[in-house]
Every structure is written in C-alpha cells, then in structure tokens.
Amino acid sequence: MIELTRDERKIFHRLATLEEASIMLSGLATHLPEPEKVGLSQAFGRVLSRTLYSKIDLPPFDRAEMDGYAVLSSDTEGASETAPLRLRVVGRVDAGSAYRGEVAGGSCVEIATGAPVPRGADAVLMVEHTSRSGDFIEVYKPVTPGENIAHTGSDLEIGEAVLRKGAVIGVREVALLSAAGFGEVEVYGKPKVGIISTGNELVEPGLELPPGKIYDVNSQMLGAAVAEAGGTPSFVRRVGDDLETIKGRIAAAIDGTDLVLISGGTSAGLGDAVYRAIGELCDPGIVAHGLKIKPGKPTVIATHKGKAVIGLPGYPVSALMVFNQIVRPLIQRMTMVKGRSERVVEAALTQRVNSAKGRRWFLPVHLLGGDGQRAYPIFASSGAVGTLARADGYIVVPEDIEYIEGGEGVKVRLFGDPETKDGLVVMGSHCPALDLLLEMLFEEKGISARALNVGSLGGLNAVARGECDLAGIHLLDEATMTYNTQFVRRAGLPDWSLVKGYRRTQGIAIPKGNPKGVTGLRDLIRRDLIFANRNRGSGTRVLTDRMLKVIADELGLDFRDLVGRIRGYRSEFKTHSSVAAAVGQGRADLGVCVKGAAVAYGLDFIPIADEEYDFVINPECKEKEEVKEFLGCLRSNRFREMAEKLEGYAFW
C-alpha cells in the first residue's frame, strides 16, 4: 500500500481545456497500429489504408441492359405501331458468350440482358417493342444510339480510383470491390487498447459482493466503448492500489497494446497512485493532469514514445464523459473512422426529377453543401455498382406524383454515415492525374475529397450553381479553338476562376500492329472500318468533330455527308476506356481517346492533339482552406513528378 505524507500529495495546478488536451495528444500520440491485409469477407467496417485502382473496366465490355435485339439505330428510324419496320434476325447472343459475326444494315441479333453487344450494333431494341415471325421481327419503336447499352467503363474505368485511402468499407463498397475483382484489401489496423481498472474496492461482476466493495463497472463499460469506437479491447485485469503492481500492469500494457486506459487512482488524494506510476514510466511523460470539465476533472494524459497513456476518473459517468471527449476521437483518428451521423437528413433537390410513371423510385443522391444542404440526383443503370458506392443515400419518388421540382425539400435516407462536410467536393471530367492529386491532398494535408464524375459540362454547370468547390474540365471552343475559357465566360463565371492544370494527349487508338493500316481520321470514310465515337458534349467529341469538319472542307463535302459515310459515327461511347475497350475487343477498328486509355488496353496510338485539362473554382469557395490546399498541391513539384509518370501528360 502506498504511504504518502500530506506534503507528498499531488496538487492540481493549471487545468487543461479539452482543446488543449486534444492538441497535445495529436502532437505527441503519433503511434498507429500497422496496416493489415484482410479478405473481402472480413473487410466490412474497416478503413482502407491504400487507394485501390481498378485493373478492369466496369462493365468490362459493352453489354445489353435489356432482353431484345442488337440493331443499328438508323435501321429503326421512323418505326411505329402503325408503320412497323422489318429486320432479319441473323443470330443470338446470351450472357457469358459472344457473337462472332457482325450486325449489318437490315439485320439484327437477338440478345439477352448482360450479353456483349455484337460488332456493328449501336443500340438494343427492347423485345417488348417488337414481334417476331420466323427469322424476321417487326419493329414498333425507334431507338437512339447507345440506348439500352451499358458501355465499357461507364460505371468504373480501368485505372480509376475504385476506393480511396480512408474509405470506410460498407455493404456497397464490398459489392464494388467484388465487382472490380479484389479478393483482399489493405486496411488500417484496429488499435489494441489495454484497459486497467484500479482500486482495492473492485469486485468482478457476478461474484458475491462483500461489505465495502463495489462491482467493477469501468472494465466492461470501457471495453464496449472501445469496440464501438473501432478499437479492440484488451483487458489487463484489475489491480489494487499498489504502486509497484500498477507500474507493472501499465508497463505490460504499453508493450502489448497501441493505447492504454487506466481508470481510477487519478485524483490528488492520498492513495491515488496512477498519476505517479504514469509519471515514472512514461517518456516524455504527463502532459496534462486535470481537465477543465465537469464531470471528469481528475484525468491524466501522458504519452510514451508515441503511445497515449490516459488515466480516467474512477466514477463511471466521469470516465465515460472523458472517453467520449478525448479517447473516442483518438481511436477514430488511429483507425481513420468517421463519427456517427443521423440516418435521415433534409435536403433541397438540385434539379427536377420526373417520376417513374406508376412505380416508386428509389433514386440515389449525392449530398452537397453544409447548412444549406442539397441533394444531387444520380441517374444511372441499376447495375452501376460504382455509382451506388459513391452515393450518400437515396430519396423516394412516390408513384402517384408526376415530378419533384428542383429546389423542393426531400428526405434523404442515408446508406451509412455520410462523409464529413469538411473537405472538398470536386465534380467534372474524370482524370487519373486528378485521382493522384486527391490522394496526395489526403496524405499531405489530411483533406478528404469527394470526386463526382459528371463530365466537363456537368462539372462547369455545378460550379455555376454553387453545388461544388471546383470542377475539372477540358472543353474545346470550336469558334476560337481554345480550351475552357469561353465556356467559363458563358457560364457567367469570372476569368480568374479558371486555373490552368495540365495537358493530356488525345489520339487515335488502333489495334496493336495497326493491321488495317490506319493513318489518321481521314481513313474513317473507308467502309472496312468501324469507328468508336465519343458522346456529344464531351471535349473529345468536340475535338473530333472539329477535325472532321476540316477534312470535309478539304474533300469538298458537306460535314453531314462526310459523317454519314463513317460507320459508327452515331455511336456514343461515354468514357475513354469504353472507346479503347471497343477497339481492343474488336467491336471497332479505331477511336479517339487519351493515350493512357489506349496504353491500358495494349493498343497502338496515333497522337492528334494535346488537350488542356483545367480547373474552375467556385467563386464563393476561393477563400476556403481546402481549395487553397488543393491549388498548392496542384502547383507542387511532387504532383508534377507523379503525373508526368503517367502516359500522355505534360505541364505548362
């Protein structure tokens, strides 16, 4: 038993505030558990310690979203119930198989949901809009290019960040990782937390309680709190009020765990030995003895070679109060797990949403903004696992209404805990270099970012509406042949909001060895070539059309006549990866994309132009600290070196 004279009593001096204690802990408690690899079945609830990049496209090929017929959309123009068109059925393709032939004009191929779209076809006609007789079908409704087709990489592109470092793996993330082919992942280790209860008066719950004794509440309570916060409790048994025994237990806990909690024995009274044991064991030692809170004043905070050692008050309510204020944030910082949030939030819809005509619609949304929260609807295929994983929740569009108007309040049902509102919201065109930049921002500055890939125009419009902090864009103005500036002005944004980024090489992707001898875009008028074209509104499509107009002038042709001769011009591939995949898989003979996509598919590449990928800043966010840190990383030598290692990137 400790013998203390009155002069040896520990007296509380200046009390620390919670903020001061947290600052001291963050500066000295630097120890982290080692990351570990776990199988996907054990990954739920864990936090990624390394950004994962997709080794495949999702979907990995252009696939049918409906049962029906793979057709040339131009063959269905003008079809109606009263004037049906007739097509010959030349084959069938099921999910898991491939069609070896080609869909030519006047023909079609029966196709099952999920099956690869045959070469030559640019749309899938729903079976409900046809009738069949023998080898022919009657077409009662026209289709547009790309209709009922999920294009390669439309959900997730090869080389795109699947999940970033710091992502919490929930049910949707497990689905996404499975779809992307990951069998195991590297996660932050759960901190092992040693728990010591001190006091001669303590008895194990369940045993008979002798006179003058109390049950040990704190061991079980703190164990549950540690587990709830994301740690692994490790009980180092109860110990009486003996200095040497306490020192031995604390020393063992420091050696065998990542964080040590001791309850009881922390006040300034006679017999309270915990603060003395901690002071004698720890290096650099005690940083705070006493907090400016009620309850919870008798708290000891110390560190030993990067590990936190915290003495909590013996009273359970006080111990739990201090745990929630000091220990829980520390464990969550060690595990990178964010705190809990409400399950339902109110938000204003950013745009009008029409109903599903008689069906109740569960529509995924992104949550944007802080106090004036907005719900950004995500219109995507029901098979888009990547899109679902990036959503915060969903709204219910009732079956008995026509629409929900933009600006109207909606209730967002959260899939899980929403991402912290602190951080950066980035929208616009996807770019692998931007993925590197955002990872660098997290590693160096601790700033999380949400990247929503909505295309260049979508990102620019989102900035103009105040829905994000910044957007990545690469839009070519045909009139001036300059990138981005004119579009920013038309959106009503100031010139200074456009920040120069970097250049990406665009070119023609062709099969390895160039078997058909393609020399440039002029070859597109050859009838033996099928072209994989980008979607309207994309920067690549604008560039392609501009070059084709020059070729039309050189040949003395009207632009519409020229593109009418190009097989596949009406097709619309929505990602660079889907273009490269179409060429790599033999569905097309050439297409325009960035060099990185062509390299990823092992294709040859004919450069045609350098495009400018820049960033447009929301004027209301120019002073936001996260935006300033983003721009600092963008201009850094480290980012330049990282990006220049990618294929087809250069800086000003």
C-alpha positions in Angstrom: 0.0 0.0 0.0 1.3 3.5 -0.8 2.3 5.7 2.1 2.0 9.4 1.3 2.6 12.2 3.7 0.5 15.4 3.3 3.4 17.1 1.6 3.6 14.3 -1.0 0.1 14.8 -2.2 -0.3 15.7 -5.9 -1.9 19.1 -6.2 -3.8 20.1 -9.4 -2.1 23.1 -11.0 -3.4 24.7 -14.2 -6.2 22.7 -15.7 -6.2 22.0 -19.4 -9.1 22.6 -21.7 -10.4 19.8 -23.9 -9.0 21.7 -27.0 -5.6 22.0 -25.4 -5.6 18.3 -24.4 -6.5 17.3 -27.9 -3.8 19.4 -29.4 -1.2 17.9 -27.1 -2.4 14.4 -27.9 -2.3 15.0 -31.6 1.2 16.2 -31.5 2.6 13.5 -29.2 0.4 10.4 -29.6 1.7 9.6 -33.1 1.7 5.8 -32.8 -0.5 3.9 -35.2 -1.3 0.2 -35.5 0.3 -1.4 -38.5 -2.0 -1.8 -41.6 -3.1 -5.3 -42.3 -4.4 -7.3 -45.3 -7.8 -8.9 -44.8 -10.0 -11.0 -47.1 -13.0 -9.3 -48.5 -15.3 -11.2 -46.3 -13.6 -9.7 -43.2 -13.3 -6.2 -44.7 -16.8 -4.8 -43.7 -16.5 -1.8 -41.4 -12.7 -1.4 -41.9 -10.9 1.6 -43.4 -8.7 1.4 -46.5 -5.1 2.3 -45.9 -4.2 2.4 -49.5 -6.0 3.7 -52.6 -7.2 0.9 -54.8 -7.2 1.4 -58.6 -9.3 -0.6 -61.0 -7.5 -3.2 -63.1 -10.6 -3.6 -65.3 -13.5 -1.5 -66.6 -17.0 -1.9 -65.2 -18.7 -3.1 -67.2 -15.7 -4.9 -68.8 -17.5 -4.8 -72.2 -20.5 -3.1 -73.8 -23.4 -5.1 -72.6 -27.2 -5.2 -73.1 -29.3 -3.8 -70.4 -32.5 -5.4 -71.7 -33.6 -8.5 -73.4 -34.2 -7.7 -77.1 -32.3 -7.3 -80.3 -28.9 -5.7 -81.1 -29.6 -3.3 -84.0 -28.2 -0.4 -86.0 -30.2 2.5 -84.6 -30.5 4.0 -88.0 -32.5 0.9 -89.2 -35.2 1.8 -86.7 -35.8 5.4 -87.6 -39.5 6.1 -88.3 -40.8 2.8 -86.9 -44.2 3.0 -85.2 -47.1 0.8 -84.2 -48.9 1.8 -87.4 -45.9 1.6 -89.7 -43.5 -1.1 -88.3 -40.1 -1.8 -89.9 -38.9 -5.2 -90.7 -35.4 -6.7 -89.8 -33.9 -10.1 -90.3 -32.7 -12.0 -87.2 -29.2 -13.4 -88.1 -28.2 -14.9 -84.7 -28.4 -14.9 -80.9 -26.0 -14.0 -78.1 -26.5 -14.9 -74.5 -24.9 -13.6 -71.3 -21.4 -15.2 -70.9 -21.0 -15.8 -74.6 -20.0 -13.7 -77.6 -21.4 -13.2 -81.2 -18.7 -13.9 -83.8 -20.3 -12.1 -86.7 -21.3 -8.5 -87.4 -24.6 -6.7 -87.4 -25.1 -5.2 -90.9 -27.8 -2.9 -92.2 -31.2 -4.5 -92.3 -30.3 -7.2 -89.8 -30.3 -7.7 -86.0 -29.1 -10.2 -83.4 -31.3 -11.5 -80.6 -29.6 -10.6 -77.3 -30.1 -11.4 -73.6 -29.6 -9.0 -70.7 -26.0 -8.8 -69.8 -24.7 -10.2 -73.1 -21.9 -8.5 -75.1 -23.2 -6.2 -77.8 -22.1 -7.6 -81.2 -19.8 -5.7 -83.6 -21.7 -3.2 -85.8 -24.7 -2.7 -83.4 -25.1 0.6 -81.6 -28.3 0.0 -79.7 -30.5 -2.7 -78.1 -34.2 -2.7 -79.1 -36.4 -4.0 -76.2 -38.3 -7.2 -77.1 -41.5 -5.5 -75.8 -41.3 -3.2 -78.8 -41.1 -6.0 -81.4 -43.0 -9.0 -82.6 -41.3 -12.0 -84.3 -42.3 -14.3 -87.1 -39.7 -16.8 -88.1 -36.4 -15.1 -88.9 -37.9 -11.6 -89.0 -39.1 -9.1 -86.4 -41.4 -6.2 -86.7 -40.1 -3.0 -85.1 -42.7 -0.8 -83.5 -40.5 1.9 -81.9 -37.2 3.5 -82.9 -34.1 3.5 -80.7 -31.3 6.0 -80.4 -27.5 5.3 -80.5 -26.5 3.8 -77.2 -30.0 3.1 -76.0 -30.2 0.1 -73.6 -26.4 -0.4 -73.7 -24.2 -0.2 -70.7 -20.9 1.0 -72.2 -17.5 -0.3 -71.2 -16.2 1.7 -68.3 -19.4 3.7 -67.9 -19.5 2.7 -64.2 -15.8 2.5 -63.5 -12.8 3.0 -65.8 -9.6 1.0 -65.9 -7.1 2.9 -63.8 -9.7 4.9 -62.0 -9.7 5.0 -58.2 -12.1 2.4 -57.0 -12.0 3.4 -53.4 -9.6 6.0 -51.9 -7.4 5.7 -48.9 -9.6 6.5 -45.9 -12.8 5.0 -47.3 -15.0 3.0 -44.9 -15.9 -0.4 -46.4 -19.7 -0.9 -46.1 -22.1 -3.2 -47.9 -22.0 -1.2 -51.1 -18.2 -1.0 -51.0 -17.9 -4.8 -50.6 -20.1 -5.1 -53.7 -17.9 -2.7 -55.6 -14.7 -4.4 -54.6 -16.1 -7.7 -55.6 -17.2 -6.4 -59.0 -13.7 -5.0 -59.5 -12.1 -8.3 -58.7 -10.4 -7.6 -55.3 -10.1 -10.6 -53.1 -8.3 -8.9 -50.3 -7.6 -5.3 -49.3 -5.2 -3.4 -47.0 -6.9 -1.7 -44.1 -5.8 0.4 -41.2 -5.2 -1.8 -38.2 -7.6 -1.7 -35.3 -5.8 -0.2 -32.2 -5.4 -2.7 -29.4 -6.4 -0.9 -26.3 -5.2 -2.0 -22.9 -7.8 -1.4 -20.1 -6.8 -1.4 -16.4 -9.2 -0.9 -13.6 -7.6 0.1 -10.3 -8.9 0.0 -6.7 -9.0 -2.3 -3.7 -12.7 -2.0 -3.6 -13.4 -3.6 -7.0 -15.1 -7.0 -7.5 -15.8 -8.9 -10.7 -19.5 -8.6 -11.7 -21.3 -11.9 -11.0 -19.4 -12.7 -7.8 -20.8 -12.1 -4.3 -20.3 -8.5 -3.1 -18.6 -8.3 0.3 -19.2 -5.3 2.6 -17.4 -2.2 1.5 -16.8 -3.5 -2.1 -18.3 -2.4 -5.4 -18.5 -4.1 -8.8 -16.0 -3.2 -11.4 -18.1 -1.2 -13.9 -15.4 0.5 -15.9 -13.7 -2.5 -17.4 -16.8 -3.7 -19.2 -18.0 -0.2 -20.0 -14.7 1.0 -21.5 -14.3 -2.3 -23.4 -17.7 -1.7 -25.0 -16.9 1.9 -25.7 -13.5 0.9 -27.3 -15.2 -1.6 -29.5 -17.9 0.9 -30.6 -15.2 3.4 -31.4 -13.4 0.9 -33.7 -10.7 -0.4 -31.4 -10.0 -3.9 -29.9 -10.3 -4.0 -26.1 -7.6 -5.9 -24.3 -8.2 -6.3 -20.6 -5.1 -6.3 -18.4 -7.1 -7.3 -15.3 -8.0 -5.4 -12.2 -5.3 -4.2 -9.8 -5.3 -2.8 -6.3 -3.9 0.4 -5.1 -0.2 -0.7 -5.0 2.3 1.5 -6.9 4.6 -1.3 -8.0 1.8 -3.5 -9.1 0.2 -0.7 -11.0 3.5 0.2 -12.7 4.0 -3.5 -13.7 0.5 -3.7 -15.3 0.9 -0.3 -17.1 4.3 -1.3 -18.4 3.0 -4.6 -19.7 0.0 -2.8 -21.4 2.3 -0.3 -23.0 4.4 -3.1 -24.5 1.5 -5.1 -25.7 -1.1 -2.6 -26.9 -1.4 0.6 -29.0 -3.2 2.7 -26.4 -3.5 2.3 -22.6 -6.5 3.3 -20.5 -6.4 3.2 -16.7 -9.5 4.0 -14.6 -9.3 5.2 -11.0 -6.5 6.5 -8.9 -6.0 9.7 -10.8 -7.2 12.3 -8.3 -4.9 14.2 -5.9 -6.0 12.4 -2.7 -3.9 10.1 -0.6 -3.5 6.6 -2.1 -4.1 7.8 -5.7 -1.1 6.2 -7.3 -1.9 6.1 -11.0 -0.5 9.5 -11.8 2.7 8.7 -10.1 3.1 5.3 -11.9 2.4 7.0 -15.2 4.9 9.8 -14.5 7.6 7.4 -13.6 7.1 5.1 -16.6 6.3 7.4 -19.5 8.7 9.3 -21.7 8.1 12.2 -22.3 5.5 11.7 -19.5 2.5 13.5 -18.3 1.3 16.4 -20.4 -1.9 17.2 -18.5 -3.2 16.3 -15.0 -6.7 17.7 -14.8 -9.2 18.8 -17.4 -11.4 21.9 -17.2 -14.7 19.9 -17.4 -17.4 18.6 -15.1 -17.5 15.7 -14.6 -14.1 14.4 -15.5 -11.6 16.8 -13.8 -9.2 14.1 -12.4 -7.9 13.0 -15.8 -4.2 12.2 -16.5 -2.9 12.4 -20.1 0.5 11.2 -21.0 2.5 9.7 -23.8 5.3 7.1 -24.0 7.3 7.1 -27.2 4.3 7.9 -29.4 1.7 5.9 -27.5 -1.0 7.5 -25.5 -1.5 6.5 -21.8 -4.7 8.0 -20.3 -5.8 7.9 -16.7 -9.6 8.2 -16.5 -11.6 9.0 -13.4 -12.9 6.1 -11.3 -16.5 7.2 -11.4 -18.1 5.5 -14.4 -20.1 8.6 -15.6 -16.9 10.8 -15.4 -14.8 8.1 -17.1 -17.3 7.8 -20.0 -17.6 11.5 -20.4 -13.9 11.8 -20.8 -13.7 8.8 -23.1 -16.2 10.4 -25.4 -14.4 13.7 -25.5 -10.8 12.5 -25.6 -10.4 8.8 -26.2 -13.0 8.2 -28.9 -11.6 10.9 -31.2 -8.1 9.5 -30.7 -9.2 5.9 -31.6 -11.1 7.2 -34.6 -8.0 9.2 -35.7 -6.0 6.0 -35.4 -8.5 3.9 -37.4 -9.5 6.8 -39.8 -13.2 6.0 -39.0 -15.6 9.0 -39.1 -18.1 9.6 -36.4 -21.8 8.6 -36.5 -24.4 10.8 -38.1 -28.2 10.9 -38.4 -29.8 8.3 -40.6 -32.2 10.7 -42.4 -31.4 14.3 -43.4 -33.4 17.1 -45.1 -32.1 18.5 -48.3 -33.1 20.6 -51.3 -33.2 18.8 -54.6 -30.8 20.4 -57.1 -32.9 19.7 -60.2 -36.3 18.5 -61.3 -36.8 14.7 -61.1 -39.7 13.2 -63.1 -41.5 10.2 -61.7 -41.0 6.6 -62.9 -44.6 6.6 -64.1 -46.5 4.4 -61.7 -43.5 3.0 -59.9 -42.0 4.0 -56.6 -38.5 5.1 -57.4 -35.6 4.8 -55.0 -33.2 7.4 -56.5 -29.6 7.6 -55.3 -28.2 11.1 -54.5 -25.1 12.8 -53.5 -25.3 15.3 -50.6 -23.6 18.6 -51.3 -23.1 21.6 -49.1 -23.2 22.3 -45.4 -26.1 24.2 -43.7 -28.0 24.7 -47.0 -27.7 21.0 -47.9 -28.6 19.9 -51.4 -29.3 16.5 -52.9 -27.8 15.9 -56.3 -29.6 13.0 -58.0 -27.6 10.2 -59.7 -29.2 8.9 -62.8 -27.5 5.6 -63.6 -28.1 2.0 -64.6 -29.4 -0.3 -61.9 -26.2 -2.3 -62.4 -23.9 0.6 -61.7 -22.2 -0.6 -58.5 -19.5 2.1 -58.6 -22.1 4.9 -58.8 -24.1 3.4 -56.0 -21.0 3.2 -53.8 -20.3 6.9 -54.3 -23.9 7.9 -53.3 -24.7 9.1 -49.8 -28.2 7.9 -49.8 -31.4 7.8 -51.7 -34.7 9.7 -52.0 -38.1 8.1 -52.6 -40.0 9.4 -55.6 -43.6 8.3 -55.0 -45.5 6.5 -57.7 -48.5 8.9 -57.5 -46.8 12.1 -58.5 -45.6 13.5 -61.8 -42.3 15.0 -60.6 -40.4 16.7 -57.8 -39.4 20.2 -58.7 -35.8 21.4 -58.3 -35.3 23.3 -55.0 -38.1 21.3 -53.3 -37.2 19.7 -49.9 -36.7 16.0 -49.8 -35.7 13.4 -47.1 -32.5 11.6 -47.8 -32.3 8.1 -46.4 -28.6 7.6 -45.7 -26.9 4.4 -46.8 -24.5 4.8 -43.8 -22.7 7.6 -42.1 -22.3 10.5 -44.6 -18.9 11.7 -45.4 -17.8 14.7 -43.3 -18.9 18.0 -44.6 -15.4 19.3 -44.0 -13.4 18.6 -47.1 -13.6 19.2 -50.8 -16.3 18.4 -53.4 -14.9 18.0 -56.9 -17.0 17.5 -59.9 -16.4 17.3 -63.7 -14.5 15.0 -66.0 -12.6 12.0 -64.6 -8.9 12.1 -64.9 -6.3 9.6 -63.5 -3.9 12.5 -62.7 -6.7 14.1 -60.6 -7.0 10.8 -58.7 -3.3 11.1 -57.8 -3.8 14.8 -56.8 -6.6 14.0 -54.4 -4.7 11.1 -52.9 -1.8 13.5 -52.3 -4.1 16.0 -50.7 -5.3 13.4 -48.2 -1.8 12.1 -47.5 -0.1 15.5 -47.0 -2.9 17.7 -45.7 -5.4 15.2 -44.3 -8.2 16.6 -46.5 -10.8 14.2 -47.8 -12.3 14.8 -51.2 -15.4 13.7 -53.0 -14.9 13.3 -56.7 -18.2 13.1 -58.7 -17.5 12.2 -62.3 -20.3 14.1 -64.2 -18.4 15.2 -67.3 -16.9 18.6 -68.1 -20.1 20.4 -68.8 -21.8 18.8 -65.9 -19.0 20.0 -63.6 -18.9 23.5 -65.0 -22.7 23.9 -64.5 -22.4 22.5 -61.0 -19.8 25.2 -60.2 -22.1 27.9 -61.7 -25.0 26.6 -59.5 -22.7 26.6 -56.4 -23.0 22.8 -55.9 -19.3 22.0 -55.6 -16.0 23.6 -54.7 -14.3 23.1 -58.1 -14.5 21.1 -61.3 -12.1 19.6 -63.8 -12.9 20.4 -67.4 -11.5 20.1 -70.9 -13.9 21.8 -73.3 -12.8 23.0 -76.7 -14.5 26.0 -78.2 -14.8 25.5 -82.0 -15.0 29.2 -82.8 -11.7 30.1 -81.2 -10.1 26.7 -80.9 -9.2 27.4 -77.3 -9.9 25.3 -74.3 -12.2 26.2 -71.4 -12.0 30.0 -71.2 -15.0 30.7 -73.4 -17.1 28.1 -71.6 -16.3 29.6 -68.3 -17.4 33.1 -69.5 -20.6 31.7 -71.0 -21.4 30.2 -67.6 -21.2 33.7 -66.1 -18.1 32.9 -64.1 -15.1 35.3 -63.8 -11.9 34.6 -65.8 -9.9 34.3 -62.6 -12.0 31.3 -61.6 -10.2 29.2 -64.3 -7.0 27.7 -63.0 -4.6 26.1 -65.5 -4.0 22.4 -64.9 -2.0 20.3 -67.4 -2.1 18.8 -70.9 -3.3 15.4 -71.9 -2.5 13.8 -75.3 -5.5 12.8 -77.4 -5.2 10.5 -80.3 -6.4 7.5 -82.3 -6.4 4.2 -80.6 -5.8 1.3 -83.0 -5.1 -2.5 -82.6 -1.5 -3.5 -81.9 0.5 -3.6 -85.1 -2.1 -1.4 -87.0 -3.5 -4.4 -89.1 -5.7 -2.2 -91.2 -3.1 0.5 -91.9 -4.9 3.4 -90.3 -3.0 6.7 -90.9 -5.5 9.3 -89.5 -9.1 10.4 -89.2 -9.3 10.8 -93.0 -9.4 6.9 -93.1 -12.8 6.9 -91.4 -14.6 7.1 -94.7 -13.3 3.6 -95.6 -16.1 1.1 -95.5 -14.0 -1.6 -93.9 -13.5 0.5 -90.7 -15.9 0.9 -87.7 -15.4 4.0 -85.6 -15.9 4.2 -81.8 -17.1 7.8 -81.3 -17.4 9.7 -78.0 -20.6 11.1 -76.7 -21.9 14.6 -77.6 -21.0 17.2 -75.1 -17.6 15.7 -74.3 -14.4 17.6 -75.1 -13.1 14.7 -77.2 -16.3 14.7 -79.4 -15.9 18.5 -80.0 -12.2 17.9 -80.9 -13.1 15.0 -83.3 -15.9 16.9 -85.0 -13.7 19.9 -85.5 -11.1 17.8 -87.2 -13.7 16.1 -89.3 -15.1 19.4 -90.5 -11.6 20.3 -91.7 -11.4 17.0 -93.6 -14.8 17.7 -95.1 -13.7 21.1 -96.4 -10.6 19.5 -97.9 -12.6 16.9 -99.7 -15.3 19.4 -100.8 -18.0 17.6 -98.8 -20.7 18.8 -96.5 -20.0 17.8 -92.9 -23.2 15.8 -92.7 -22.4 14.0 -95.8 -19.0 13.1 -94.5 -20.1 11.7 -91.2 -22.9 9.9 -92.9 -20.2 7.8 -94.6 -18.5 6.9 -91.3 -19.5 3.6 -89.9 -20.1 4.0 -86.2 -20.1 7.8 -86.1 -23.6 7.8 -84.5 -22.4 5.5 -81.7 -21.7 7.3 -78.4 -19.1 5.9 -76.0 -19.2 7.8 -72.7 -15.7 7.2 -71.4 -12.1 7.0 -72.8 -11.9 3.4 -71.5 -15.1 2.4 -73.4 -13.5 3.6 -76.6 -10.3 1.7 -76.0 -12.2 -1.4 -75.0 -14.2 -1.3 -78.2 -11.0 -1.3 -80.2 -9.3 -3.8 -78.0 -12.2 -6.2 -78.1 -12.6 -5.9 -81.9 -16.0 -4.2 -81.8 -14.4 -1.2 -83.5 -11.2 -0.6 -85.6 -10.3 2.8 -84.2 -11.5 5.5 -81.8 -10.3 8.8 -80.3 -9.3 8.7 -76.6 -6.5 9.8 -74.2 -3.2 8.0 -74.5 -3.5 6.4 -71.1 -6.6 4.5 -72.0 -5.0 3.1 -75.2 -1.9 2.0 -73.3 -4.1 0.3 -70.6 -5.6 -1.9 -73.4 -2.3 -2.6 -75.1 -3.2 -0.6 -78.2 -1.1 1.4 -80.6 -1.7 5.2 -80.5 -1.5 8.0 -83.2 -1.4 11.4 -81.4 -3.6 14.1 -82.9 -3.7 16.9 -80.3 -3.0 18.0 -76.8 -6.0 19.0 -74.8 -6.0 21.3 -71.8 -7.4 19.9 -68.5 -8.0 22.8 -66.2 -9.9 23.5 -63.0 -12.7 26.0 -62.5 -13.1 27.3 -58.9 -16.5 28.2 -57.3 -16.1 31.9 -56.6 -17.8 31.5 -53.3 -15.1 29.0 -52.2 -12.0 30.8 -53.3 -11.0 31.5 -49.6 -11.9 28.0 -48.4 -8.8 26.4 -46.9 -9.4 23.1 -48.6 -9.4 24.9 -52.0 -6.2 26.7 -51.2 -4.5 23.5 -50.2 -5.8 21.8 -53.4 -4.2 24.5 -55.5 -1.0 24.3 -53.6 -0.8 20.5 -54.3 -1.6 21.2 -57.9 1.3 23.5 -58.3 3.7 21.3 -56.3 6.8 19.6 -57.8 5.7 16.3 -56.3 2.4 16.3 -58.1 4.2 17.3 -61.4 6.6 14.4 -61.0 3.8 11.9 -60.2 1.6 13.0 -63.1 4.4 13.0 -65.6 5.0 9.3 -64.9 1.5 8.7 -66.4 1.2 8.2 -70.1 0.4 11.3 -72.1 0.6 14.0 -69.5 2.6 17.3 -69.6 2.7 20.6 -67.8 3.0 24.2 -68.8 
